[in-house]
Amino acid sequence: MILVTGATGLVGSHLVLQLLEDGMPVRALYRNPKKLEKVKALFRLYNKEALYDKAQWFHADITEIPALEAAFTGIDYVYHCAALVSVTTSEEEQLRKINIEGTANIVNFCIDYKVKKLCHVSSIAALGDVAVPKTPITEETEWNPNKNHGDYAISKYGAEMEVWRGDQEGLPVVIVNPGIILGPGFPDQGSGQIFSLIAAGLPYYTFGSTGFVAVEDVVKIMIQLMNSPIQGERYTLISENIVYKDLILTIADALHAKKPTIAAKPWMTSIAWRADWLLSKLFFRERKLSRSAAKSSHTADIFSNEKIIKALDYQFEDIKTYIKKMAVYYT
């Protein structure tokens, strides 16, 4: 039996779908029952709704021990996809509790229940920091504790430390560090918001860059790694590094939406994140732009995917081609 945490998220739901298509027995953990409707909608999107009931949908919170005890009964393999993604500084405690403490719980149960292998979904945010600009960031790049990292990045780095602790205690583990994951079914969160904003007429673009990857590639690689003898390794999962301007223009073309015409300068995004902070306080709403996100929009990060390509002889899907496929779901 395979356990998938975070089964109602972008990666988790696509992973559950793929495992079910492969005929694997799946126990899918969810915390919020309302999010199950999004998963059902995703299965319908792919015309796979009949597979939904083949999974054991299990209500549990990864920060609550009693529920996890029941969830781990009879489990052989674990895909840990559950995580909180937030740019809100007020959620620092929740980020640490869910991403670090929650991961520690999963690792401990994997050890106690003698799970055969754990695959942990981390992020490129947890990778190291290069001293020289435009130097590719790899799995071996060292994390600089003196650099100003965002709360999310710190929590994902801390989560990895818990997984490596499990590795030291004899638990077979593998970690994947995806870039920004593109995929359909979640227009109001994550990368789906990018499509929604551009469809609505996003006027700005920046010249920063980062790594992007299709959700199907992430899922396929995770399954291949779990089915391989590989353990004690982590892999950066990106298809390619893309400048934000080029990404936005490509999406606008695919959606037949109005293209942005204003290049946002660093001083503009600096004002924007401060204004967003003020509005969040005045109107009690979630932050949409953090200081770290504003800064990263101008940072030209380059990530290397050579390690995973060599390990699995894997060929990633071209992002521009994938964007055209995704556009169908937003028009």
VEXDREN-930364 format. One record per atom (N, C-alpha, C, O, CB): residue in three letters; z, x, y. Coordinates in steps of 0.1 Angstrom, whole numbers, plus 5000, padded with zeros to 4 digits. Each point is the difference from the previous one (the first is absolute). Last residue first. Glycine has a CB too. Layout:
VEXDREN-930364
ALAZXY ...
//
This chain:
VEXDREN-930364
THR478949075286 THR499049935008 THR499849864993 THR499249925005 THR499750305002 TYR503950144976 TYR500549985014 TYR499049925008 TYR500349985012 TYR501150234987 TYR497949954956 TYR501249924999 TYR500649975014 TYR501049925001 TYR499550194977 VAL495650165017 VAL499749874994 VAL501249915000 VAL499949885002 VAL498450234984 ALA502050355025 ALA499649925011 ALA499749854996 ALA500249915007 ALA498950295005 MET501850184958 MET501249935005 MET499649895010 MET500749905001 MET500650314994 LYS495350084988 LYS500549904990 LYS501149925005 LYS500149884997 LYS499250284985 LYS499250185046 LYS499049904999 LYS500449894990 LYS499849885002 LYS498450285005 ILE504450234995 ILE500249915012 ILE499049895000 ILE500449885004 ILE500550315009 TYR498650154955 TYR501149914997 TYR500349905011 TYR500349884998 TYR500650304987 THR495950165022 THR499549904990 THR501049904997 THR499749884999 THR498850294991 LYS502950195036 LYS499149915008 LYS499349894991 LYS499949895004 LYS499650315011 ILE503350134964 ILE500749915009 ILE499149915008 ILE500349885001 ILE501650285000 ASP497250064949 ASP499750035014 ASP500649895009 ASP499949884998 ASP498050244996 GLU504250014958 GLU499049925006 GLU499850035015 GLU501050035007 GLU499649794977 PHE501050554978 PHE500549895009 PHE498849925005 PHE498950055001 PHE503150095005 GLN498850174948 GLN499049985012 GLN500549885008 GLN500049884995 GLN498150224992 TYR504250284975 TYR499949875005 TYR499050005012 TYR499950095008 TYR502449854985 ASP499950374971 ASP498549995002 ASP499649875006 ASP499149934996 ASP500550234985 LEU505050005011 LEU499449884993 LEU498550005000 LEU499349914994 LEU502749965011 ALA500650495015 ALA500849964989 ALA499449894991 ALA500150004988 ALA501850065026 LYS496050115027 LYS500050104989 LYS500849954988 LYS499550024988 LYS500350165029 ILE500349565021 ILE498650004996 ILE499950104988 ILE499349974990 ILE499849975033 ILE504950035000 ILE499849884991 ILE498650004994 ILE499849964989 ILE501949915024 LYS499450485018 LYS500950014988 LYS499749884990 LYS499950024988 LYS501950105026 GLU496149915030 GLU499450094990 GLU500850004987 GLU499550004989 GLU499650145029 ASN501249635028 ASN500049934987 ASN499650084988 ASN499749954990 ASN499949845023 SER502550285042 SER499150054989 SER500349924987 SER501149974996 SER498950265014 PHE500449685047 PHE500750014987 PHE499050044989 PHE498849965001 PHE502849865007 ILE499450185050 ILE499050024989 ILE500750014987 ILE500850094998 ILE497550025018 ASP502649705039 ASP500550054987 ASP498950014990 ASP499149914999 ASP503149995006 ALA498350045048 ALA498950024991 ALA500550064987 ALA499850124998 ALA498549905021 THR503949675023 THR500250124992 THR498950004989 THR499849914993 THR502750095011 HIS498549645028 HIS499250115006 HIS500150134992 HIS499550105005 HIS501049795017 SER501749714964 SER498749955003 SER499150115007 SER498849985001 SER502249795001 SER503750294988 SER499150034989 SER498649955003 SER499050064994 SER502949934990 LYS501649925047 LYS499650145000 LYS499050034989 LYS499150085002 LYS503249975007 ALA499349514993 ALA499350035012 ALA499550155001 ALA498950035003 ALA502449795009 ALA501750044954 ALA498649954997 ALA499150035012 ALA498850034999 ALA502249794987 SER503650305018 SER499350084990 SER498649964998 SER499150084998 SER503149974991 ARG500549685038 ARG499750125007 ARG499250104991 ARG499150065004 ARG503049915009 SER497349514976 SER501250095002 SER499550135007 SER498950025002 SER502249894977 LEU497349555016 LEU499550145002 LEU501350085003 LEU500749985009 LEU497149945000 LYS502649634980 LYS498650014995 LYS499550145002 LYS499150044993 LYS500549725012 ARG505549964989 ARG499250105007 ARG498650014993 ARG499949994988 ARG502250145018 GLU500849414993 GLU499950134994 GLU499150105008 GLU499149955007 GLU501249944971 ARG502649725047 ARG498950014990 ARG500050144994 ARG500650095005 ARG498149735007 PHE503949945026 PHE500650014987 PHE498950004989 PHE500149934990 PHE502049965018 PHE497650125042 PHE499549894992 PHE500550004986 PHE499549914992 PHE498550075023 LEU503150375016 LEU500149885008 LEU499749874992 LEU500649905003 LEU498750245017 LYS500450304960 LYS501449975004 LYS500149875008 LYS500949924997 LYS499550325004 SER495449924987 SER500749974987 SER501449965003 SER500649924993 SER497950244994 LEU498850005048 LEU499649864996 LEU500849964988 LEU500449884998 LEU497350155012 LEU502750425004 LEU500749905010 LEU499749864996 LEU500949925000 LEU498950255018 TRP498150174957 TRP501450004998 TRP500749905009 TRP500949934995 TRP499050314998 ASP495649835013 ASP500249924988 ASP501550004997 ASP500549894995 ASP497250174997 ALA500950205044 ALA499949865003 ALA500349914988 ALA500649895001 ALA497750175017 ARG501550404976 ARG501249965007 ARG500049865004 ARG501049935000 ARG499150305009 TRP496249954969 TRP501149994991 TRP501349965007 TRP500949944994 TRP498050234991 ALA497249895042 ALA499849884991 ALA501249994990 ALA500649894998 ALA497050145003 ILE501850355029 ILE500549885007 ILE500049884990 ILE501049915001 ILE498150185021 SER499250294961 SER501450035003 SER500649885008 SER501149964997 SER498450295004 THR495949764989 THR500849964988 THR501550025002 THR500849944994 THR497250114992 MET499150095049 MET499949854998 MET500849954988 MET500749905001 MET497050115010 TRP501950464999 TRP500949935009 TRP500049854999 TRP501049945003 TRP498750265013 PRO497350064957 PRO501450024996 PRO500949935010 PRO501049944995 PRO498450274994 LYS495849585010 LYS500550145003 LYS501550004995 LYS500649904998 LYS497850145022 ALA497249644965 ALA501450005005 ALA500550155001 ALA500050074990 ALA500449704999 ALA494650005015 ALA500750104993 ALA501550015006 ALA500250045011 ALA497650094985 ILE498549455002 ILE501050085008 ILE500750104992 ILE500649974989 ILE499749835026 THR496549854970 THR499350095009 THR500950095008 THR499550085008 THR498849744994 PRO501149864948 PRO500850055011 PRO499350105009 PRO499150074996 PRO502949904989 LYS495449634988 LYS500550134998 LYS500950045012 LYS499849965012 LYS498150104975 LYS501249454989 LYS499750085012 LYS500650134998 LYS501250024996 LYS498949775018 ALA498449974941 ALA500949975011 ALA499750095012 ALA499250104999 ALA502649844985 HIS496550014968 HIS499249955011 HIS500949965012 HIS499749895006 HIS498550034977 LEU503150314976 LEU500549865003 LEU499149935010 LEU500249885003 LEU502150204992 ALA496850374992 ALA500049924987 ALA500449865003 ALA499649904993 ALA501050304994 ASP499550105049 ASP498649984995 ASP500049914988 ASP499249904999 ASP500150325010 ALA504849925007 ALA499549915009 ALA498549964996 ALA499649895001 ALA501950215017 ILE500750244958 ILE500649874997 ILE499449895009 ILE499649894995 ILE502550224997 THR496750345017 THR499549964987 THR500449864996 THR499349924995 THR500750324998 LEU501949965045 LEU498649965003 LEU499349954987 LEU499249915000 LEU500750255019 ILE504550014978 ILE500049875007 ILE498649965003 ILE499749884998 ILE502450185013 LEU498550364969 LEU500449894991 LEU499949875007 LEU499549904994 LEU502150264995 ASP497550225036 ASP498949984990 ASP500449884991 ASP499249924996 ASP500150325005 LYS504049915030 LYS498949945007 LYS498949964990 LYS499449895000 LYS501150245021 TYR503250124963 TYR500349855002 TYR498849935007 TYR499749894997 TYR502750175004 VAL496850364966 VAL500449985014 VAL500249855003 VAL499149924996 VAL499750305011 ILE501650004943 ILE499149935009 ILE500749995014 ILE501249985002 ILE497849894979 ASN501050374965 ASN500750005013 ASN499049945011 ASN498950045001 ASN502550164992 GLU498749674952 GLU499550095010 GLU500849995013 GLU500849915002 GLU496950074989 SER503649854966 SER498650014997 SER499450105010 SER499250094997 SER500749684994 ILE505250244990 ILE499249965011 ILE498550014996 ILE499750104993 ILE502149975024 LEU503450034963 LEU498949914997 LEU499349965013 LEU500549915007 LEU500750014972 THR502250494998 THR499649945013 THR498749914996 THR499150054995 THR501850145020 TYR503249974951 TYR498650015004 TYR499749925013 TYR500449885001 TYR499050154974 ARG504750224989 ARG499749905010 ARG498650035005 ARG499550115000 ARG502949865006 GLU500950154947 GLU499050035010 GLU499949895010 GLU500449894997 GLU498450254986 GLY503749884973 GLY500550105009 GLY499150055011 GLY500150115005 GLY501349964976 GLN496149754976 GLN501349965006 GLN500650115009 GLN499550124999 GLN500949744980 ILE495049974986 ILE500550065013 ILE501349955003 ILE500349885000 ILE497450155008 PRO499349844955 PRO501350084997 PRO500550075013 PRO501150064999 PRO498149984978 SER498149485024 SER499750144997 SER501350074997 SER501149955001 SER496950055014 ASN501649544999 ASN499550014987 ASN499750144995 ASN499550034989 ASN499549755015 MET502650125040 MET501049954991 MET499550014985 MET500850024991 MET500149835027 LEU496150265017 LEU501150105000 LEU501149964990 LEU500550084992 LEU499049975032 GLN496949654984 GLN499550114993 GLN501150114998 GLN500250064990 GLN497549895019 ILE503349675017 ILE499949964986 ILE499550124992 ILE500550034989 ILE499049745017 MET500650285041 MET501449984994 MET499949984985 MET500850064993 MET500049855029 ILE495150105001 ILE500650134998 ILE501449994995 ILE500450084991 ILE498250015028 LYS499249514991 LYS499350074989 LYS500650134997 LYS500350044989 LYS497649845017 VAL503749885033 VAL500449944987 VAL499450074988 VAL500750034990 VAL499549755022 VAL498450365031 VAL501450034998 VAL500549954987 VAL500750074992 VAL499749925032 ASP495249904989 ASP500150144996 ASP501550044997 ASP500350074991 ASP497749985023 GLU501149525004 GLU499650014986 GLU500150144995 GLU500350024988 GLU498249785015 VAL502450105042 VAL501149974991 VAL499650014986 VAL500850044991 VAL500149815026 ALA496850465020 ALA499949864996 ALA501149984990 ALA500450084992 ALA497149925011 VAL502850365038 VAL499749994986 VAL499949854997 VAL500749925005 VAL500450304989 PHE499450205049 PHE499949864996 PHE499649994985 PHE499350094995 PHE500149845029 GLY502950445017 GLY499349974987 GLY500049864996 GLY501049935002 GLY499650304991 THR499349975059 THR500950004989 THR499249974987 THR498849985001 THR503249965013 SER497750165045 SER499449984987 SER501150014990 SER501050055002 SER496850045005 GLY501049845051 GLY500850054989 GLY499449984987 GLY499049924999 GLY503150055014 PHE496549875032 PHE499250104993 PHE500950084989 PHE499650104996 PHE499049925025 THR501349445000 THR500550135003 THR499250104991 THR499349964992 THR503149955014 TYR497149555017 TYR499850094989 TYR500750145004 TYR500150025012 TYR497849864979 TYR501849545027 TYR500350145001 TYR499750084987 TYR499949944989 TYR501850005027 PRO497949574992 PRO499250075011 PRO500250155000 PRO499250075006 PRO501049725007 LEU499949774950 LEU500850115004 LEU499250095010 LEU498950044997 LEU502349964981 GLY498049534999 GLY499550075012 GLY500850115005 GLY500350005012 GLY498649794993 ALA501549924954 ALA500449925012 ALA499550075013 ALA500249955011 ALA501849974977 ALA497350284970 ALA499349874999 ALA500349925013 ALA499249925005 ALA500950084970 ILE502350405018 ILE498650035004 ILE499249875000 ILE499149985009 ILE501050254981 LEU504349744995 LEU500050045014 LEU498550025005 LEU499749965011 LEU502650144987 SER498449824956 SER500349885008 SER500050025015 SER499449925008 SER502050004974 PHE498150444987 PHE498849915000 PHE500249885009 PHE499149965007 PHE500550124969 ILE504150215019 ILE498950075007 ILE498849915001 ILE499449995010 ILE501550234982 GLN502849644983 GLN500149975014 GLN499050075008 GLN499549955011 GLN502950034986 GLY498050104957 GLY499349875002 GLY500149975015 GLY499149935005 GLY501549994972 SER501650465004 SER498750025005 SER499249875002 SER499050005008 SER501050214979 GLY505149705012 GLY499350134996 GLY498650015006 GLY499849975012 GLY501650034967 GLN500049515023 GLN500950114998 GLN499250124996 GLN498949994994 GLN503049865000 ASP496349705011 ASP501150005010 ASP500950124999 ASP501150005006 ASP498849764995 PRO496450124969 PRO499450025014 PRO501150025011 PRO499750045011 PRO498449834981 PHE501250174954 PHE501250005008 PHE499650025015 PHE500250115005 PHE501149984975 GLY495449884983 GLY501149914996 GLY501350005008 GLY500849914999 GLY498350134979 PRO497150385012 PRO500049865005 PRO501349934995 PRO500750054992 PRO496849955007 GLY501850555014 GLY499849904989 GLY500249865005 GLY500649975010 GLY500350204974 LEU500050405028 LEU499249895004 LEU499849914988 LEU499850044988 LEU499050095029 ILE504850274999 ILE499449934989 ILE499349885005 ILE500649915006 ILE501150174978 ILE499950435035 ILE500049865004 ILE499149924990 ILE498950034998 ILE501450035026 GLY501350354952 GLY499849995015 GLY500149855004 GLY500749934993 GLY497850285007 PRO504149994955 PRO498849945006 PRO499950015015 PRO501150015007 PRO498849834974 ASN502750404977 ASN500149995015 ASN498849955006 ASN499150085005 ASN502550114995 VAL501249834949 VAL498749995007 VAL500349985015 VAL500949935003 VAL497949984977 ILE503950294972 ILE500049945013 ILE498650005006 ILE499350104999 ILE503149985005 VAL500549954945 VAL498850045008 VAL500149935013 VAL500449885000 VAL498250164979 VAL504950094975 VAL499649935012 VAL498650055005 VAL499650114997 VAL502849865009 PRO501750034951 PRO498650035003 PRO499549925013 PRO500149885000 PRO499450174975 LEU505650115014 LEU499249885000 LEU498550045003 LEU499850075011 LEU502249794997 GLY502150434990 GLY499249984987 GLY499149885000 GLY499449974990 GLY502450144999 GLU501050095047 GLU500949954990 GLU499349964987 GLU500549934991 GLU501049995027 GLN496250245021 GLN501050114996 GLN500949954989 GLN500550084992 GLN499450015031 ASP497249604997 ASP499250104992 ASP500950114995 ASP499850044989 ASP498249905026 GLY503949745013 GLY499849944987 GLY499250104992 GLY500250014988 GLY499849765021 ARG500550355035 ARG501350014993 ARG499949944986 ARG500550064990 ARG500849925032 TRP495149975006 TRP500150144995 TRP501350024993 TRP500150084991 TRP498350005027 VAL501049515003 VAL499150014989 VAL500150144993 VAL500050014988 VAL498549815023 GLU503850115029 GLU500749924989 GLU499150014988 GLU500650014989 GLU500549845027 MET497250335023 MET501050084995 MET500849944989 MET500450074991 MET499850025032 GLU496549664999 GLU499450104991 GLU501150094995 GLU499950044988 GLU497949955025 ALA503449705019 ALA499749934987 ALA499450104990 ALA500450004989 ALA499349785024 GLY501050375032 GLY501349984992 GLY499849944987 GLY500750034990 GLY500549955032 TYR495150045006 TYR500450134996 TYR501350004992 TYR500150074989 TYR498750035031 LYS499949515000 LYS499150024989 LYS500250144994 LYS499950034988 LYS498449815022 SER504150035029 SER500549924988 SER499150034988 SER500550004989 SER500449825027 ILE497950385025 ILE501350064995 ILE500449934988 ILE500550064990 ILE500150015033 ALA495749755000 ALA499750134993 ALA501250064994 ALA500050054989 ALA498149995027 TYR502549585010 TYR499449974988 TYR499650124992 TYR500350014988 TYR498849795022 ASP502850245033 ASP501049964990 ASP499349964987 ASP500650034989 ASP500849885029 GLY496250465012 GLY500549865002 GLY500949964989 GLY500150074990 GLY497749885021 HIS501950575007 HIS499349904991 HIS500549865003 HIS501149985005 HIS498750204977 ASN500250335042 ASN500449865003 ASN499249904991 ASN498949965004 ASN501750115019 LYS500850464964 LYS499049925007 LYS500549855001 LYS500749954992 LYS497450204999 ASN504250194985 ASN500350015015 ASN498949925008 ASN500249995012 ASN500850244984 PRO499049834955 PRO501149915004 PRO500350005015 PRO500649915006 PRO500450134972 ASN494550064992 ASN500850065010 ASN501149915005 ASN499749905007 ASN498350245000 TRP498949934945 TRP500649905010 TRP500950085010 TRP500850084996 TRP499149734986 GLU495850414989 GLU501549985001 GLU500349905011 GLU499550005011 GLU500850234981 THR495349814975 THR500450025014 THR501549975001 THR500449894996 THR497250065012 GLU499749994952 GLU500850115001 GLU500550035014 GLU500950095002 GLU497950014978 GLU498149565008 GLU501249974993 GLU501050115001 GLU501249984998 GLU497649884986 THR497650135055 THR500049984985 THR501349964995 THR501049995007 THR497150184992 ILE498849865050 ILE501349984994 ILE499849974985 ILE499249914996 ILE501750005026 PRO495850375014 PRO500249894991 PRO501450004994 PRO500650104996 PRO497049924998 THR501150155055 THR500250064987 THR500249894990 THR500949915003 THR500150305007 LYS498649745038 LYS498849994993 LYS500050074986 LYS499050024994 LYS499849965028 PRO505050185012 PRO499249885001 PRO498750014992 PRO499450114999 PRO501649845023 VAL503550334966 VAL498750025007 VAL499249875000 VAL499749954990 VAL500350295004 ALA504249774985 ALA500350075012 ALA498850025009 ALA500150015012 ALA501750114976 VAL499449474975 VAL499250135002 VAL500450065013 VAL500249935010 VAL497949984976 ASP504749754979 ASP499550015014 ASP499350145002 ASP500650104997 ASP501249755011 GLY499149804946 GLY500550105009 GLY499450005013 GLY499149925003 GLY501450214978 LEU499949414990 LEU499550134997 LEU500550105011 LEU500749965010 LEU497349944979 ALA502749625009 ALA501150084994 ALA499550144997 ALA500850084994 ALA500249714997 ALA496249865026 ALA501050035011 ALA501150094995 ALA500750065007 ALA498849715002 ILE497050064963 ILE499650135007 ILE501050035011 ILE500150115005 ILE497549854989 SER504249744965 SER499149995011 SER499650145006 SER500750094998 SER500349695008 SER500949964945 SER500650065012 SER499049985012 SER499449895000 SER501950284987 VAL499849644961 VAL499049995011 VAL500750055012 VAL500949935006 VAL497949884983 HIS502150294956 HIS500649965013 HIS498950015011 HIS499350105002 HIS503049984991 CYS498449894950 CYS499150035011 CYS500549945013 CYS500249885001 CYS497850124982 LEU504250144965 LEU500149935013 LEU498950055009 LEU499850125002 LEU502749854995 LYS498850024946 LYS499450065011 LYS500149915012 LYS499949884999 LYS498550244986 LYS503849804973 LYS499250114996 LYS499350075012 LYS499750124999 LYS499949754979 VAL505449895019 VAL498649965003 VAL499150124997 VAL500450125003 VAL500449715015 LYS504250064975 LYS499150104993 LYS498549965002 LYS499349994990 LYS502650064993 TYR502349765036 TYR499349924991 TYR498950084992 TYR499249954993 TYR501249855021 ASP502450405020 ASP500949934991 ASP499349934989 ASP500549994989 ASP501149985030 ILE495850245015 ILE500750104992 ILE500949934990 ILE500050044988 ILE500050125031 CYS497849575012 CYS499050074992 CYS500750104990 CYS499650004988 CYS498649965030 PHE504449845015 PHE499749914989 PHE499050054991 PHE500149984988 PHE500549835027 ASN500350445023 ASN501250004992 ASN499849904988 ASN500450044989 ASN501150015031 VAL495249975013 VAL500050134993 VAL501250004990 VAL499850034988 VAL499250095031 ILE500649525011 ILE498949994990 ILE500150134991 ILE499849994988 ILE498849875028 ASN504450125020 ASN500349904990 ASN499050004989 ASN500350004988 ASN500949865029 ALA497950405021 ALA501150064991 ALA500449914989 ALA500250044989 ALA500650095031 THR496249705012 THR499450094991 THR501050074991 THR499750034988 THR498550015029 GLY503549695016 GLY499349924991 GLY499350084989 GLY500049974988 GLY499749855029 GLU502450395020 GLU501049954991 GLU499349924989 GLU500450014988 GLU501349985030 ILE495450175015 ILE500750114994 ILE501049954989 ILE499950034988 ILE499950105033 ASN497449555003 ASN499150114995 ASN500850124993 ASN499450054991 ASN499149885028 ILE503949684999 ILE499049964991 ILE499250124994 ILE499950014988 ILE499949775025 LYS503650315019 LYS500649924989 LYS499049974990 LYS500250024988 LYS501549885027 ARG496950315025 ARG500850094991 ARG500549934988 ARG500050054989 ARG500650095031 LEU497349605013 LEU499050094994 LEU500750094990 LEU499550034989 LEU499149965032 GLN504149735005 GLN499349934989 GLN499050084993 GLN499850004988 GLN500549795024 GLU501950385026 GLU501049994989 GLU499349934988 GLU500250044988 GLU501749955028 GLU495650055024 GLU500250134994 GLU500949994987 GLU499850064990 GLU499950055033 GLU498549565011 GLU500049984985 GLU500250134993 GLU499750014988 GLU498849805015 SER501150145045 SER501249934996 SER500149984985 SER501049964995 SER498949935027 THR496250314999 THR501250094999 THR501249934996 THR500950074994 THR498050075023 THR496049734970 THR501149955009 THR501250094998 THR500650024989 THR498649755009 VAL496550234979 VAL500050095011 VAL501249965010 VAL500150065010 VAL497449974988 SER501449904945 SER500349955013 SER500050115010 SER500350114998 SER501249724991 VAL498150024955 VAL499250075010 VAL500349945014 VAL499849885002 VAL498450184981 LEU504249974965 LEU500049945013 LEU499150095009 LEU500350115001 LEU502049774996 ALA497450064947 ALA500550085012 ALA499949915012 ALA499349915001 ALA499950314988 ALA499449814953 ALA500849935011 ALA500450095011 ALA500450124997 ALA500449724985 CYS496850274976 CYS499149975012 CYS500849945011 CYS499650005012 CYS498549974973 HIS502350294964 HIS500949965011 HIS499249995013 HIS499750105007 HIS502250014982 TYR497449864955 TYR499250035012 TYR500949955012 TYR500249885002 TYR497550104987 VAL503450144956 VAL500349945013 VAL499150055011 VAL499850125001 VAL502649864992 TYR498349964948 TYR499450075011 TYR500349925013 TYR500149885000 TYR498150224985 ASP503849754975 ASP499650144995 ASP499550085012 ASP500250125000 ASP499249784978 ILE504249645012 ILE498950075008 ILE499750144996 ILE500950084997 ILE499849785022 GLY502749794967 GLY498850004992 GLY498850075008 GLY498949994995 GLY501849814994 THR503250055041 THR500149984986 THR498650014993 THR499249925004 THR502949945000 PHE499050165045 PHE499650124992 PHE500149994985 PHE499750094992 PHE501150045027 ALA500549525013 ALA498650035002 ALA499550124991 ALA498950004996 ALA501349915028 ALA504449954979 ALA499249914992 ALA498650045001 ALA499249984990 ALA502449845014 GLU501250435022 GLU500450024986 GLU499249914991 GLU499650044990 GLU502750025018 LEU497349905039 LEU499250114994 LEU500450024986 LEU499150044992 LEU500750075030 ALA502749595004 ALA498649944998 ALA499150114993 ALA499249964991 ALA501149895029 PRO504250284993 PRO500049904989 PRO498649944997 PRO499649994988 PRO502649955019 ILE498350385031 ILE500150054986 ILE500049904989 ILE499350014991 ILE502050175019 GLU496549855041 GLU501049924993 GLU500150034985 GLU499049974993 GLU500749855024 THR497050345016 THR501350055004 THR501249934994 THR501150025003 THR497850035019 ILE496449844970 ILE500350144995 ILE501350065005 ILE500450104995 ILE497149935003 ASP501349444991 ASP500050095012 ASP500450144995 ASP501050024993 ASP499649795023 ALA497149724959 ALA501050115000 ALA499850085013 ALA498950025005 ALA501249994970 HIS497549594991 HIS500650005013 HIS501150115000 HIS501049984993 HIS498549775011 PHE495850194966 PHE501550024999 PHE500650025014 PHE499650095007 PHE500150014970 TRP495649754991 TRP500550015014 TRP501550005000 TRP500649904997 TRP497249995012 GLN498450234954 GLN501449955001 GLN500550025014 GLN500350125004 GLN500149934971 ALA494249885010 ALA501150095004 ALA501449934999 ALA500149885002 ALA498350255013 LYS497649644977 LYS500150094989 LYS501150105003 LYS500550074991 LYS497149905003 ASP500749695037 ASP501149964991 ASP500250094988 ASP501049984992 ASP498649795015 TYR496850315024 TYR501350005007 TYR501249974991 TYR501050075000 TYR497849865021 LEU496350074969 LEU500850114996 LEU501450005005 LEU500950064995 LEU497050075004 ALA498549565013 ALA500549974987 ALA501050114994 ALA500849984991 ALA497149895005 GLU499650165046 GLU501249925001 GLU500649974986 GLU501349994999 GLU497849915022 LYS497050374999 LYS500850044988 LYS501349925000 LYS501050054994 LYS498050185007 ASN497249835033 ASN499749904989 ASN500750044987 ASN499549994989 ASN498349975022 TYR502850245034 TYR499350074990 TYR499549924988 TYR499550054990 TYR501850155017 LEU501349615027 LEU499050075008 LEU499150084990 LEU498850015003 LEU502750015017 ARG502449774964 ARG498949905002 ARG498850075007 ARG498849974997 ARG502849845005 PHE502350444993 PHE499449984987 PHE498849905001 PHE499050024994 PHE503250024994 LEU500450025050 LEU499350124997 LEU499249994987 LEU498950034999 LEU502850105014 ALA501349534999 ALA498749995009 ALA499250124997 ALA498749995000 ALA502549885018 LYS503050124962 LYS499149904994 LYS498749995007 LYS498949994994 LYS503149884998 VAL501350405027 VAL499450064987 VAL499149904993 VAL498950044996 VAL503250105002 LYS500249715040 LYS499050095004 LYS499350074988 LYS498850035000 LYS502550015021 GLU502349674972 GLU498849925004 GLU498950105004 GLU498849974998 GLU502749835009 LEU502850364984 LEU499349984988 LEU498749925003 LEU499050024993 LEU503149984994 LYS501450105045 LYS498850094999 LYS499249994988 LYS498950054998 LYS502450105015 LYS502849604996 LYS498949955008 LYS498850094999 LYS498849955002 LYS502849955014 PRO502650214963 PRO499249914992 PRO498849955008 PRO498949964995 PRO503149974993 ASN500650545016 ASN499849885008 ASN499149904993 ASN498850034998 ASN501650105023 ARG500650284957 ARG501349975007 ARG499949875008 ARG501049925000 ARG499450335002 TYR497249984951 TYR499849955013 TYR501349975006 TYR500949954993 TYR496849955002 LEU499750364959 LEU501249975008 LEU499649955014 LEU499150065006 LEU502250114981 ALA496449834961 ALA499750035014 ALA501249955009 ALA500449895000 ALA497250094996 ARG500750174951 ARG501149935007 ARG499950045015 ARG500250125003 ARG501349884976 VAL494750024978 VAL500650045013 VAL501149915004 VAL500049884999 VAL497850205008 PRO498550104951 PRO501149915003 PRO500850055012 PRO500350125001 PRO499949834975 MET494450135014 MET501350064998 MET501149895004 MET499849925008 MET499250314998 GLY495949764995 GLY500749954988 GLY501450054998 GLY500549994989 GLY497349985001 ASP498850105046 ASP499950104989 ASP500849954988 ASP500050074990 ASP499850125027 GLU500249565022 GLU498650004996 GLU499850104988 GLU499249984992 GLU500149975032 LEU504950034997 LEU499849884992 LEU498650004995 LEU499749954989 LEU502049935025 LEU499450475015 LEU500750014987 LEU499849884991 LEU499850014988 LEU501950145023 GLN496649845033 GLN499250094992 GLN500750024986 GLN499350004990 GLN499950115031 LEU503049625011 LEU498849934996 LEU499250104991 LEU499549954989 LEU500449925032 VAL504050294998 VAL500349904990 VAL498749944995 VAL499949984988 VAL502449975023 LEU497350355024 LEU500450064988 LEU500349914989 LEU499550014988 LEU501450175025 HIS498349655030 HIS498750054994 HIS500350084987 HIS499249994991 HIS499850035032 SER504749835001 SER499349884995 SER498650054994 SER499649944990 SER501549915028 GLY501750495002 GLY500649934988 GLY499249894995 GLY499949994987 GLY502350075022 VAL496450155031 VAL499850094988 VAL500649934988 VAL499349994990 VAL500850215024 LEU500549565026 LEU498650034999 LEU499750084987 LEU499249964992 LEU500650045033 GLY504749724973 GLY499350075010 GLY498650034997 GLY499549964990 GLY502750155016 THR501149674966 THR499449915009 THR499350075012 THR499549945009 THR502249894985 ALA500950384970 ALA498849944994 ALA499349905010 ALA498949964997 ALA502150074980 GLY503050325020 GLY499149975012 GLY498749934996 GLY499050035006 GLY502050175005 THR500850054949 THR500849955011 THR499149985012 THR498950065001 THR503250064990 VAL497249884954 VAL499450035013 VAL500949955010 VAL500249885001 VAL497450114990 LEU502450144953 LEU500749945011 LEU499350055013 LEU499750125002 LEU502549874985 ILE496449954957 ILE499950075013 ILE500749935011 ILE499849885001 ILE498050224991 MET502449934950 MET500049925012 MET500050095013 MET500750105000 MET500549724987 
//
